[in-house]
Amino acid sequence: MQMLDLGNPDLDWVRLANGMGVEAARAFTMEECADLMAASFRRDGPFLIELMI
């Protein structure tokens, strides 16, 4: 079961995405998430949003 825990180890998804050439950002509030989603729709290609809950 430990292998299925996404929090162990603690991964930096934004840095992982950037390392693969994917733009990414982290949102701490729903307002930030909405702003990032709106910005991502104006871009070509993938955009990862890590929502901190």
C-alpha positions as CSV (number, residue, x, y, z in Angstrom):
1,M,0.0,0.0,0.0
2,Q,2.9,2.4,0.6
3,M,3.8,2.2,-3.1
4,L,0.3,3.7,-3.9
5,D,0.7,6.7,-1.6
6,L,1.1,9.9,-3.9
7,G,2.5,11.8,-0.9
8,N,5.4,9.5,-0.3
9,P,7.9,10.8,-1.4
10,D,6.7,14.4,-1.6
11,L,7.0,15.2,-5.3
12,D,7.3,18.7,-6.8
13,W,4.9,18.3,-9.8
14,V,5.6,21.7,-11.2
15,R,9.4,21.1,-11.4
16,L,8.8,17.6,-12.8
17,A,6.6,19.1,-15.6
18,N,9.1,21.9,-16.3
19,G,11.8,19.3,-16.6
20,M,9.8,17.6,-19.3
21,G,9.2,20.8,-21.2
22,V,5.7,21.3,-19.9
23,E,4.6,24.7,-18.5
24,A,3.2,24.4,-15.0
25,A,2.2,26.4,-12.0
26,R,0.9,25.9,-8.5
27,A,-2.4,27.3,-7.1
28,F,-3.2,27.6,-3.5
29,T,-6.7,29.0,-3.8
30,M,-9.6,28.4,-6.2
31,E,-9.2,31.9,-7.5
32,E,-5.6,31.2,-8.4
33,C,-6.7,28.0,-10.0
34,A,-9.4,29.8,-12.1
35,D,-6.8,32.4,-13.3
36,L,-4.3,29.7,-14.2
37,M,-7.0,27.7,-16.1
38,A,-8.1,30.8,-18.0
39,A,-4.5,31.5,-18.9
40,S,-3.9,27.9,-19.9
41,F,-6.8,28.0,-22.4
42,R,-5.0,30.8,-24.3
43,R,-1.9,28.6,-24.8
44,D,-1.0,25.9,-27.2
45,G,0.1,22.7,-25.7
46,P,-0.2,21.2,-22.2
47,F,-0.2,23.2,-19.0
48,L,-0.1,21.5,-15.6
49,I,-1.9,23.1,-12.6
50,E,-1.0,21.7,-9.2
51,L,-3.8,22.6,-6.9
52,M,-2.7,22.5,-3.3
53,I,-5.5,21.1,-1.1
